[in-house]
Amino acid sequence: MHETMVLPEERLPDFPRAAEDVSELLYRHLLERYGIRVSAVRESVQVVLASEKDGRLLELPLPAAVLLIRETAFDQAGGVVLLSNHWAVTTGYQYVNELS
């Protein structure tokens, strides 16, 4: 899987630019560091043809299908906290989303 994420800079001052500097549990990091509680997530899932970038990052021969998961996370006031796209290979894998 590879992904892109967009977060509101004005609500997350000094948010780390490197992924390794963020807790593995992003929602927990948002709560503990910034007081932002993710209370709802909307996802849409569709199958798309992999782009050249997808093929390179996911090591796929083209043409190939990938699962595209579009995610919008909301705080308790209904404000958008996160927009993300996840491109995933589904062969031999199962997609599970668990929010706890």
Buried (B, 14 or more C-beta within 10 A) or exposed (E): EBEEBEBBEEBBEEBEEEEEEBEEEBBEBBBEBBEBBBBEBEEEEEEEEBEEEBBEEBEBEEEEEBBBBEBBBBBEEEEBBBBBEBBBBEEEEEEEEEEE
